[in-house]
Structures are given as C-alpha cells and as structure tokens.
Amino acid sequence: MATEVRCMKVIGNYLYTVIGDTCYMIDWDGVRTTLGTLETSSGAAWIEGDGTNLCVCDTVHGYSYVAATWAEIAFPDAFAPSSLTFMDGYFIVSKSLSHRFYISDLNDPTTWDPLMYDEAVGDPDDLVCVYAINRDLWLMGKHSIEIWNNTGATDFPFERYLGGFINIGCRAARSVASSAKSVFWLDHTQRVRMGTGVQSEVISTMQIEYQISQVPEGALVNPEWVYAVGFFYTMDGHEFYQLSIGDYTWCYDVSTGYWHTRASGTANNRHPAQCYAWYHSKHLVGHYTRGNIYEWDRDTYTNDGEMMNKIRSAQTVHNDKKRVFHSQLVLDFEAGVGNSDCTDPEADLEYSDDDGHTWSSVRSVPIGASGFYETRAIWRRLGNARGRVYKVTIADPVKTVLLAAHLEAEGGKA
C-alpha cells in the first residue's frame, strides 16, 4: 500500500512530519517519535508550532500536541479546516467552503474563540489556503487573494493592507510555497505565479502552461486539484520551485528564470519528492508513495534505485525548409565520469525529422569511462532533413554535465 509523506516542518531542534496517518517528531540522530494519529492517511496536511506547542491539520480535523498530549481540536461549529499557518503566536486556519478564517488564542492551539474570525470579502470567494510569510498573511481564495497584516487591534489583530488585493486565485492549496521573500502558487487559470509584497507576476511560460493543461483528468481529483503539490528549496546557489501535478513534475529555477521537467523511473513518471525541509545541514525530501524521507544528494544518481534519465533536446534545425545535410554532432560532456555503478557511461541520441511525431533509432556513444577525460561524444553521417530536432538521453547513473554542443551541417537545395 502506498504511504505518502504528506508534509514536513522544522520547528526548533526537531523535524516534524506527517506520514500516512501518523505524525512524528524526528531528532538530529534520526530517532523517530510518534506523537499521534490522524483520521486521514493521504492528501493535504499541515504542521505549525510555536516552539512549545504543535498544531496539525488535514482537511477534516485539527490536532494539538501540548504538554506531550495529542488531542483533536474542537473548532467552532466543528468546521473542517482547509489549511493551516502560523504567525505572531497565532495558529490560523481557513474554514472549508467559506471565505472565513479563524485564529487561536495566543500560543494555544487548543483554544479557538468562536468570535475570533474574519472574512476575505474583497471578492468574496471560498478560501483555498491561508499562508504566512514575512509577517504578511495571504488569504488565497478560488478567484482572488487578499494580503493582511497584524495591526494589533484589540477586537481582531489582523486587517487587510490598503491595496492588498490581487484579482487572481489559487487552484491548489498544496501548490503554495515560499522563498525568503516571495510566494509561489498555481493560480486559478492554471498558470504559475510568484508574489512579492502585494504584487504578483506570471512565471510559467506558454509551453509550461500548455503542458499543465494537458495533464489527464484522471490524474487529478477535481475540482480541488489535491495532487498539485509544490515546494521551494535552495541548492548550489540556485533557488527552485518544484511543482508536481498528477504524474508530471516541473521545476522553475528562480536564479535563471528557466523551467525544466523532472521525472523518475523507466516510464519517466513524476519526480518522487513532494515536500522538503532543510534540517541538520541536509536537504531532505519526502517520497510521495514510499513513506520515506530521503537526503537529496547531488552526487547520488538514482532516486532510491529508480532510474533518472537526463534528457536534453534542441530547437528545430532548419534553413527555410531547404534540405540540410548533417555531417556530425559533437556534445562536450564532463568526461571521465564512469564509476563503480557504471564503468563506461553512454549518451543516447535520437532525432526527429517530423516535428517530434516519430523518432529515429537510438545511436549510443561513450562519454568517458573513469579516467578518460578527453572523450567526446561524436555522432557522424546523420543524413539530411528539412527540419530536425535532436534529443540526447543519459540513463546511466553517473554525473552529467553538458558543456557545449557543435553541429556541422550545410544547407542544400529546396
């Protein structure tokens, strides 16, 4: 049975996680302590804490862990929470199928005054998610977003910023993630956005938006898109927002502004990571079906034994639809990367002369066994075409760095 790592959160000196129907606390030595169980075993879950007390929510119930005691939270009118966040000592939840959000007593996830709520009424529409970043509270509805802050008012401490309204909604609560200064999410038009301050911008390209629109309906639970899951992380000086929907994964490099896709396994299924935590100087990710937490290591070339195909394709090579004769293609990789798992790695080349509808047979060349640092990947006698797309794949578990590409080709007659 598939078991999902539903969320992870570092609070103080511990990593907290919900795996399946169980909430755990994990210390620096990896010792796992069970805190309690949830009614649900899959889907959205959130963990927040103030350093002493813990609050956990799924989309059915809320739970507190206070003084080493796990208990179900008695929300006013027994409403179901659709999301959870924490800000300035308040645990904050959105009420499912409404534009209302509630706050707890200060530093007390067990006590919820039925009068301590407010509503996002700029549109108004049902709240999908509440999310706190940099002491701003984002109220993300199906068709609009409001940004509030803590004014310290006596009756209710949160108020909307003047101008804190964005006429764009949120498609999926689990798609929401943040960097140190920005919020990322899948909006209600199926575009990916980045919000900073009270402004937002589209960061998805037309190609990415088309790919998202082509996700099969059977891969989703409509209309909530609960399988759209995103997280943010920083590695090797780059900032990434990774988004998985159904069986597909896209990743945005904030540092360069470029997108790429990610996959795993022989069938190129979605990337297995669906939640992330930086803990004890390690990049940790939770698997979406195996119930395991893994260290994300750039020097490991499989996903817990699952193949990682490294694929790079180029734009169409053409000369006003005249025949072009292709003499040779040279790809310069970091060579000599063979290792104990694969002593003589290869690059597999395919090409398409009909805009990607069909592909040639695979032609493989070596990219450098261990110690062979002068190896170049060269394919010769590649024929001719009026338009050609090249695609190269490295399936071997080795370090893969593409440095340059060179094509020798000459235009011919029409």
C-alpha positions as CSV (number, residue, x, y, z in Angstrom):
1,M,0.0,0.0,0.0
2,A,1.4,3.4,-0.9
3,T,2.2,5.7,2.0
4,E,2.6,9.4,1.5
5,V,4.9,11.8,3.2
6,R,2.3,14.5,3.4
7,C,4.3,17.4,4.9
8,M,7.5,18.2,6.8
9,K,8.3,21.2,9.0
10,V,11.4,22.2,11.0
11,I,10.4,23.7,14.4
12,G,13.2,24.4,16.9
13,N,15.6,21.5,17.0
14,Y,13.2,18.9,15.6
15,L,11.8,17.8,12.2
16,Y,8.1,17.2,12.3
17,T,6.3,15.2,9.6
18,V,3.0,13.5,8.8
19,I,3.5,10.2,7.1
20,G,0.3,8.4,6.2
21,D,-2.0,8.8,9.2
22,T,0.8,9.4,11.8
23,C,2.6,12.5,13.0
24,Y,6.2,12.0,14.0
25,M,9.0,14.1,15.7
26,I,12.5,13.3,14.4
27,D,15.7,14.4,16.2
28,W,19.1,15.1,14.8
29,D,20.1,11.4,15.2
30,G,17.1,10.3,13.1
31,V,15.2,8.9,16.1
32,R,11.5,9.0,15.3
33,T,8.9,9.6,18.0
34,T,5.2,9.0,17.3
35,L,3.1,12.0,18.5
36,G,-0.3,10.9,17.4
37,T,-2.6,9.7,14.6
38,L,-4.9,11.5,12.1
39,E,-8.2,10.3,10.8
40,T,-7.0,10.7,7.2
41,S,-4.0,8.8,5.7
42,S,-3.4,10.8,2.5
43,G,-3.8,14.2,1.0
44,A,-3.1,17.6,2.3
45,A,-1.7,18.1,5.8
46,W,0.0,21.0,7.6
47,I,2.2,21.3,10.7
48,E,2.8,24.5,12.6
49,G,4.4,25.2,16.0
50,D,5.5,28.0,18.3
51,G,8.5,26.1,19.7
52,T,6.5,24.6,22.6
53,N,3.1,23.7,21.2
54,L,2.2,22.0,18.0
55,C,-0.8,22.2,15.7
56,V,-1.6,19.7,12.9
57,C,-4.4,19.9,10.4
58,D,-5.7,17.8,7.5
59,T,-8.8,18.7,5.5
60,V,-11.1,17.0,8.1
61,H,-9.8,17.7,11.6
62,G,-7.2,19.7,13.6
63,Y,-5.0,18.2,16.3
64,S,-2.9,19.7,19.0
65,Y,0.2,18.4,20.8
66,V,0.6,20.3,24.0
67,A,2.4,19.1,27.2
68,A,3.1,15.8,25.5
69,T,-0.6,15.2,24.9
70,W,-2.1,14.6,21.4
71,A,-5.8,15.7,21.1
72,E,-8.3,16.6,18.5
73,I,-9.1,20.3,18.3
74,A,-12.7,21.4,18.9
75,F,-13.1,24.1,16.2
76,P,-16.2,26.3,16.5
77,D,-19.2,24.6,15.0
78,A,-16.9,21.6,14.3
79,F,-15.9,23.0,11.0
80,A,-13.3,21.3,8.7
81,P,-10.1,23.2,8.2
82,S,-8.9,23.6,4.6
83,S,-5.4,24.9,5.6
84,L,-3.2,26.0,8.5
85,T,-0.5,28.6,9.0
86,F,1.2,30.3,12.0
87,M,2.0,34.0,12.5
88,D,2.9,36.2,15.5
89,G,1.9,33.5,18.0
90,Y,-1.5,32.7,16.4
91,F,-2.4,29.4,14.8
92,I,-4.6,30.4,11.8
93,V,-6.9,28.1,9.8
94,S,-9.2,28.6,6.9
95,K,-12.7,27.2,7.1
96,S,-13.6,24.8,4.3
97,L,-16.2,26.0,1.7
98,S,-16.2,29.6,3.1
99,H,-14.3,32.8,3.0
100,R,-13.8,32.8,6.7
101,F,-10.6,32.2,8.7
102,Y,-10.1,31.7,12.5
103,I,-7.3,32.4,14.8
104,S,-6.4,30.6,18.0
105,D,-5.7,32.1,21.4
106,L,-2.1,33.3,21.6
107,N,0.3,30.4,21.6
108,D,-2.5,28.0,22.3
109,P,-3.7,25.6,19.5
110,T,-6.2,24.0,21.9
111,T,-8.4,27.2,22.3
112,W,-10.5,28.7,19.5
113,D,-12.9,31.5,20.3
114,P,-15.9,31.3,18.0
115,L,-15.8,35.1,17.7
116,M,-12.2,35.3,16.7
117,Y,-12.6,35.1,12.9
118,D,-12.7,37.4,10.0
119,E,-13.6,37.1,6.3
120,A,-11.9,37.7,3.0
121,V,-14.7,39.7,1.3
122,G,-12.9,41.6,-1.4
123,D,-14.4,39.2,-3.9
124,P,-15.7,37.2,-1.9
125,D,-14.9,33.6,-2.7
126,D,-14.1,30.4,-0.8
127,L,-10.7,30.4,0.8
128,V,-8.3,27.7,-0.6
129,C,-5.4,28.4,1.6
130,V,-4.0,30.7,4.4
131,Y,-0.3,31.3,4.2
132,A,2.0,33.5,6.3
133,I,5.3,34.9,5.0
134,N,7.4,37.7,6.4
135,R,4.6,38.7,8.9
136,D,2.1,39.1,6.0
137,L,-0.9,36.8,5.9
138,W,-2.0,35.7,2.5
139,L,-5.7,34.7,2.2
140,M,-5.8,32.8,-1.0
141,G,-9.3,32.2,-2.5
142,K,-10.5,30.4,-5.5
143,H,-10.6,33.6,-7.6
144,S,-8.9,36.3,-5.5
145,I,-6.2,36.9,-2.9
146,E,-6.1,39.3,0.0
147,I,-3.0,40.2,1.9
148,W,-3.4,41.1,5.6
149,N,-1.1,42.1,8.4
150,N,-1.1,42.1,12.2
151,T,-2.1,45.6,13.3
152,G,-2.5,44.7,17.0
153,A,-6.1,45.8,17.1
154,T,-8.0,44.8,20.2
155,D,-11.1,43.2,18.7
156,F,-9.2,41.3,16.0
157,P,-5.5,41.7,15.3
158,F,-5.4,41.2,11.6
159,E,-6.5,43.7,8.9
160,R,-6.2,43.9,5.1
161,Y,-3.5,46.1,3.7
162,L,-4.7,49.1,1.8
163,G,-4.4,47.9,-1.8
164,G,-3.7,44.3,-0.5
165,F,-6.0,42.7,-3.1
166,I,-5.0,40.6,-6.1
167,N,-7.6,39.6,-8.6
168,I,-6.1,36.2,-9.1
169,G,-7.0,33.0,-7.2
170,C,-5.3,29.8,-6.1
171,R,-6.0,26.4,-7.8
172,A,-4.5,24.2,-5.1
173,A,-3.6,24.7,-1.5
174,R,-0.7,22.3,-1.7
175,S,0.9,24.2,-4.5
176,V,1.7,27.2,-2.3
177,A,5.3,27.5,-1.2
178,S,7.7,30.4,-0.4
179,S,11.2,31.6,-0.6
180,A,12.6,34.1,1.9
181,K,10.7,36.9,0.1
182,S,8.2,35.5,-2.4
183,V,5.2,33.2,-2.6
184,F,4.7,30.7,-5.4
185,W,1.5,29.0,-6.4
186,L,-0.7,27.5,-9.2
187,D,-3.3,30.1,-9.9
188,H,-7.0,29.5,-10.9
189,T,-6.2,29.8,-14.6
190,Q,-3.5,27.0,-14.3
191,R,-0.6,29.4,-14.5
192,V,2.3,29.5,-12.0
193,R,2.7,32.8,-10.2
194,M,5.2,34.4,-7.9
195,G,4.0,37.1,-5.5
196,T,6.1,39.6,-3.6
197,G,4.7,42.3,-1.3
198,V,1.2,43.0,-2.7
199,Q,2.1,42.3,-6.3
200,S,2.3,39.1,-8.4
201,E,3.6,38.0,-11.8
202,V,3.2,35.0,-14.0
203,I,6.4,32.9,-14.1
204,S,5.2,30.0,-16.2
205,T,5.8,30.1,-19.9
206,M,3.2,29.3,-22.6
207,Q,4.9,25.9,-23.0
208,I,4.6,25.0,-19.3
209,E,1.0,26.2,-19.2
210,Y,0.2,24.0,-22.2
211,Q,1.8,21.0,-20.5
212,I,-0.2,21.7,-17.3
213,S,-3.4,21.9,-19.3
214,Q,-2.7,18.5,-20.9
215,V,-2.5,16.7,-17.5
216,P,-5.1,13.9,-17.9
217,E,-8.3,14.5,-15.9
218,G,-7.9,11.0,-14.4
219,A,-4.6,12.1,-12.7
220,L,-6.5,14.7,-10.7
221,V,-9.1,14.9,-8.1
222,N,-11.4,17.6,-9.4
223,P,-12.2,20.3,-8.7
224,E,-9.7,20.7,-5.9
225,W,-6.5,19.5,-7.6
226,V,-5.3,18.0,-4.4
227,Y,-2.5,16.3,-6.3
228,A,-0.9,19.6,-7.3
229,V,1.9,19.8,-4.8
230,G,4.8,22.3,-4.7
231,F,7.8,23.2,-2.5
232,F,10.7,25.6,-2.6
233,Y,14.4,24.9,-1.9
234,T,17.9,26.4,-2.4
235,M,20.8,24.3,-3.6
236,D,24.2,25.2,-5.0
237,G,23.4,28.9,-5.2
238,H,20.1,28.3,-7.1
239,E,16.6,28.7,-5.9
240,F,14.0,26.3,-7.2
241,Y,10.2,26.0,-7.1
242,Q,9.2,22.4,-7.9
243,L,5.6,21.6,-8.8
244,S,4.1,18.2,-9.4
245,I,0.6,17.7,-10.8
246,G,-0.6,14.1,-11.2
247,D,2.2,12.2,-12.8
248,Y,4.2,15.2,-14.1
249,T,6.8,17.5,-12.5
250,W,8.1,20.9,-13.5
251,C,10.8,22.9,-11.8
252,Y,11.5,26.7,-12.0
253,D,15.0,28.0,-11.4
254,V,14.4,31.4,-9.8
255,S,18.0,32.3,-10.3
256,T,18.0,31.9,-14.1
257,G,14.3,32.2,-14.9
258,Y,14.3,28.9,-16.7
259,W,12.0,25.9,-16.4
260,H,12.8,22.2,-16.8
261,T,10.9,19.0,-16.3
262,R,11.8,16.2,-13.8
263,A,11.0,12.6,-13.8
264,S,12.0,9.2,-12.4
265,G,11.8,5.5,-13.3
266,T,11.9,3.8,-16.7
267,A,8.5,5.2,-17.6
268,N,9.6,8.8,-16.7
269,N,6.9,9.2,-14.0
270,R,6.8,12.3,-11.8
271,H,9.7,13.2,-9.5
272,P,9.2,11.3,-6.2
273,A,9.8,14.3,-3.9
274,Q,6.7,16.2,-2.8
275,C,7.8,18.0,0.3
276,Y,11.1,19.5,1.5
277,A,12.9,20.5,4.7
278,W,16.4,21.8,5.3
279,Y,17.4,20.1,8.5
280,H,20.7,19.4,10.2
281,S,22.5,20.8,7.2
282,K,20.8,18.3,4.9
283,H,18.3,18.6,2.0
284,L,15.5,16.3,3.0
285,V,12.6,15.3,0.8
286,G,9.5,13.2,1.4
287,H,8.5,10.5,-1.1
288,Y,5.0,10.6,-2.5
289,T,4.3,6.9,-2.2
290,R,7.0,5.1,-0.3
291,G,6.6,6.8,3.1
292,N,10.3,7.5,3.3
293,I,12.3,10.7,3.9
294,Y,15.5,10.9,1.8
295,E,18.5,13.1,1.7
296,W,18.7,14.9,-1.6
297,D,22.4,14.4,-2.6
298,R,23.6,15.8,-6.0
299,D,26.3,13.1,-6.0
300,T,23.7,10.3,-6.0
301,Y,22.5,9.4,-9.5
302,T,19.3,7.3,-8.8
303,N,16.2,8.0,-6.8
304,D,16.5,5.2,-4.2
305,G,17.2,2.8,-7.1
306,E,14.9,4.4,-9.6
307,M,16.5,5.5,-12.9
308,M,16.9,9.2,-13.6
309,N,17.0,9.9,-17.3
310,K,18.9,13.1,-18.1
311,I,17.3,14.4,-21.3
312,R,18.2,17.4,-23.4
313,S,16.5,18.4,-26.6
314,A,17.3,21.2,-29.0
315,Q,15.2,23.5,-31.1
316,T,14.5,22.6,-34.7
317,V,17.5,22.9,-37.1
318,H,16.4,24.2,-40.4
319,N,17.2,26.5,-43.3
320,D,13.9,27.8,-44.6
321,K,12.7,24.2,-45.1
322,K,15.6,23.5,-47.5
323,R,17.4,20.2,-47.1
324,V,20.2,20.5,-44.6
325,F,23.0,17.8,-44.7
326,H,24.2,16.9,-41.2
327,S,27.8,15.8,-41.1
328,Q,28.4,15.4,-37.4
329,L,27.1,16.4,-34.0
330,V,29.5,16.8,-31.1
331,L,28.5,17.1,-27.5
332,D,31.1,18.0,-24.9
333,F,30.3,16.5,-21.5
334,E,32.4,16.5,-18.4
335,A,34.2,13.3,-19.3
336,G,35.7,10.5,-17.3
337,V,32.7,10.2,-15.0
338,G,32.4,6.4,-15.0
339,N,32.1,4.9,-11.6
340,S,31.6,1.6,-9.8
341,D,27.9,1.5,-10.7
342,C,28.6,2.3,-14.4
343,T,32.2,1.9,-15.7
344,D,31.6,3.1,-19.3
345,P,28.6,5.5,-19.5
346,E,27.0,6.4,-22.8
347,A,24.9,9.1,-24.4
348,D,21.9,8.0,-26.5
349,L,21.0,10.2,-29.5
350,E,17.7,10.2,-31.3
351,Y,16.4,12.7,-33.8
352,S,13.0,13.5,-35.4
353,D,12.5,14.9,-38.9
354,D,8.7,15.4,-38.5
355,D,8.5,17.8,-35.6
356,G,8.7,15.1,-32.9
357,H,6.0,12.8,-34.2
358,T,8.4,10.0,-34.8
359,W,12.0,9.4,-33.8
360,S,15.0,7.6,-35.2
361,S,16.5,4.6,-33.7
362,V,18.9,5.2,-30.8
363,R,22.6,5.7,-31.5
364,S,24.9,5.4,-28.5
365,V,28.4,6.7,-28.0
366,P,30.6,6.7,-24.9
367,I,31.1,9.8,-22.8
368,G,34.1,8.7,-20.9
369,A,35.0,5.9,-18.6
370,S,36.7,6.7,-15.3
371,G,39.9,8.5,-16.0
372,F,39.3,9.0,-19.8
373,Y,39.0,12.8,-19.6
374,E,39.4,13.6,-23.3
375,T,36.4,11.6,-24.5
376,R,34.0,13.5,-26.8
377,A,30.5,12.3,-27.7
378,I,30.5,12.4,-31.6
379,W,27.8,11.2,-34.0
380,R,28.7,11.2,-37.7
381,R,26.8,10.6,-41.0
382,L,23.5,11.9,-39.8
383,G,21.8,12.2,-43.2
384,N,19.7,15.2,-44.2
385,A,16.3,16.7,-43.4
386,R,14.3,19.9,-44.0
387,G,13.8,20.3,-40.3
388,R,15.3,18.2,-37.5
389,V,15.1,18.0,-33.7
390,Y,17.9,16.3,-31.7
391,K,17.4,14.7,-28.3
392,V,20.1,13.1,-26.2
393,T,19.5,10.9,-23.1
394,I,21.9,9.7,-20.5
395,A,20.3,6.9,-18.5
396,D,23.4,5.7,-16.7
397,P,23.8,6.6,-13.0
398,V,26.7,9.0,-13.5
399,K,27.4,12.7,-13.1
400,T,26.1,14.5,-16.2
401,V,27.4,17.9,-17.1
402,L,26.8,19.2,-20.7
403,L,29.3,21.8,-21.5
404,A,28.8,22.6,-25.2
405,A,27.2,21.4,-28.4
406,H,28.5,21.7,-32.0
407,L,26.7,20.7,-35.2
408,E,28.4,20.6,-38.6
409,A,25.7,21.0,-41.3
410,E,25.3,22.6,-44.7
411,G,22.2,23.9,-46.4
412,G,21.2,22.2,-49.7
413,K,18.6,22.7,-52.4
414,A,15.0,23.3,-51.9
